Amino acid sequence: MSQSKLTDRFGRTVNYVRLSVTDRCDFRCVYCMAEDMTFLPRQQVLTLEEIARVARNFVDLGTEKIRLTGGEPLVRKDILELVKEIGTYGLRDFAMTTNGSQLTTMAEPLRKAGMHRLNISLDSLDAEKFRNITRTGNLGQVLDGIDAAREAGFRGIKLNTVVMKGRNDEEIPDLIEFARKKQVDISFIEEMPLGEISEHDRGLALCTSEEVRDIIRQHHELVPATEDSGGPARYYRMPDSATKVGFISPHSHNFCSTCNRVRVTVEGRLLLCLGNEHSVDLRRVLRGNPVTDDKLRQTIINAMDLKPERHHFSANGDVQILRFMNMTGG
Ligand code: SAM
């Protein structure tokens, strides 16, 4: 694998790309979307061939890790074709973030197509609360999907839980027991102010990673994991289990100095930071240069100069970024 040719003004190497394959989703999670979302018209959305071309060029520039996300990646038609194609690029790590609703049928084909790891969102183990948070989701379907993913033999499965006070913070011990029983990892995420929502007050709902750790410590010892994830999550182990517990704390822990990632939205906008608007339009370059990739590669290399030093999320829930997470690619 080649050394990454992507470095920014602050000496950070970018070797991880998150590609959004759709802005559409079968769920409407209260922290992620408004209830009445309008989705992008088809011509604004990259084709699967265009997404693969972006991925291939990032790999040629030294990218070692790709995550497919959305929206819900498994609602994109023919997504397996894209997974199969990217699966041939020799990545060190190829992953997907999914809500799990389609995994009973898709887990095995995904694994066979070359996907290494899955992150599955799970905010509640109570069917009614789950429905309330996702607005449309069916908990049983997702739990069956998690089992199907375990049987398919992925290298790693991690659950993602966005913790909201008064909503699912009481379920933290149950979620930990569930992860231990299923022998999967779990990360608890602080809600980020992405997109304007009226459903709840993000400032009031914020449950910090510190608070989540305190709750878990009433039940289990948490030992900081020695290995560096290289990402925003800080991991802990429990002495009597293989399950790792991660904390993603955009409010209380600034991880920008080691940021190694960029995102590409499904419109082909290369976003240099989750918490800033700095971006470059790759769709224009892709469609203006359909035959050769030189211009595309140079555009990606030059874009690194735009990567900001850090983001500034405030804890009062104020929206600083108008993009919803489904537009950004979570
Ligand atoms: N549909 C897939 C899923 O549900 O995992 C992938 C896309 S979703 C946008 C990716 C992740 O972003 C999910 O784990 C979700 O919980 C998280 N997320 C969405 N909005 C968020 C917010 N405002 N703050 C923190 N995490 C958020």
Residues whose N, C-alpha, C, O or C-beta is under 5 A from the ligand:
A	BS01	SAM	Y31 C32 T69 G70 G71 E72 T97 T98 N99 N119 S121 N160 V162 I189 E190 E191 M192 L194 M325 N326 G330
